[in-house]
Amino acid sequence: MYLKMKTSEKKAYDRFYNRYVKRMLDFVLAVILFIPVLPFYVIISVLILLDDGFPVFYRPLRGGYKGRSFIEWKFGTVGVNKKRCLECA
């Protein structure tokens, strides 16, 4: 015997808690944690700038939720021409 699920039941990601409360909690925690981490971002950016120059950030295009693409921001620690010169070392 098979049990049928109710079709009127909402999926987990459609519920109020998952859509709004979690989103708000993520946003508030990100803002709170960004403040103490900001000096480290500045120090790392200056060190990359002194070592490699511009660009400080590497921005690859990534695939996201439901096929929507977004730009991910990363520190450019490898350098602009160092990728090609790895075999030279």
C-alpha positions as CSV (number, residue, x, y, z in Angstrom):
1,M,0.0,0.0,0.0
2,Y,1.4,3.4,-1.0
3,L,0.9,6.5,1.1
4,K,0.1,9.7,-0.7
5,M,1.5,13.0,0.5
6,K,-0.7,15.9,0.7
7,T,-0.2,18.2,-2.3
8,S,-1.2,21.3,-0.3
9,E,1.8,20.8,2.0
10,K,4.4,23.5,1.5
11,K,8.0,22.5,0.7
12,A,10.6,23.2,3.3
13,Y,12.1,26.2,1.5
14,D,8.7,27.8,1.1
15,R,7.9,28.0,4.8
16,F,8.1,31.4,6.5
17,Y,10.9,30.4,8.9
18,N,13.2,29.1,6.2
19,R,12.5,32.1,3.8
20,Y,12.6,35.1,6.2
21,V,13.9,34.2,9.6
22,K,16.9,32.3,8.3
23,R,17.6,35.0,5.8
24,M,17.4,37.8,8.4
25,L,19.6,35.8,10.8
26,D,22.2,35.2,8.0
27,F,22.3,38.9,7.2
28,V,22.6,40.1,10.8
29,L,25.4,37.7,11.6
30,A,27.2,38.6,8.4
31,V,27.1,42.3,9.3
32,I,28.2,41.6,12.9
33,L,31.1,39.4,11.9
34,F,32.2,41.6,9.0
35,I,33.3,44.4,11.4
36,P,36.0,42.5,13.3
37,V,37.2,40.8,10.1
38,L,37.5,44.1,8.1
39,P,41.0,45.0,9.3
40,F,42.3,41.6,8.1
41,Y,40.8,42.2,4.7
42,V,42.5,45.6,4.5
43,I,45.9,44.1,5.5
44,I,45.6,41.2,3.0
45,S,44.6,43.7,0.3
46,V,47.6,45.9,0.9
47,L,50.0,42.9,1.0
48,I,48.7,41.6,-2.3
49,L,48.9,45.1,-3.8
50,L,52.5,45.5,-2.7
51,D,53.5,42.0,-3.9
52,D,51.6,41.6,-7.2
53,G,49.9,45.0,-7.9
54,F,46.5,45.2,-9.4
55,P,44.0,43.5,-9.5
56,V,43.7,42.7,-5.8
57,F,40.5,40.7,-6.3
58,Y,39.8,37.8,-8.6
59,R,36.2,37.6,-9.7
60,P,35.2,34.3,-11.4
61,L,31.7,33.8,-12.6
62,R,29.9,31.0,-10.9
63,G,26.7,29.1,-11.4
64,G,24.2,29.5,-8.6
65,Y,20.7,28.6,-7.5
66,K,18.3,27.8,-10.4
67,G,21.0,28.5,-13.0
68,R,21.5,32.1,-12.1
69,S,25.1,33.1,-12.3
70,F,26.8,35.4,-9.8
71,I,30.3,36.9,-9.3
72,E,32.3,35.5,-6.5
73,W,35.0,37.8,-5.0
74,K,38.3,36.2,-4.0
75,F,41.7,37.6,-3.1
76,G,44.0,37.3,-6.1
77,T,46.8,35.6,-4.3
78,V,48.1,33.6,-7.3
79,G,49.0,36.8,-9.2
80,V,48.4,37.8,-12.8
81,N,51.3,36.1,-14.6
82,K,52.3,33.5,-12.0
83,K,49.9,30.9,-13.4
84,R,51.8,30.7,-16.6
85,C,55.2,30.8,-14.8
86,L,54.6,27.9,-12.5
87,E,56.5,25.6,-14.9
88,C,59.5,28.1,-14.9
89,A,60.3,27.6,-11.2
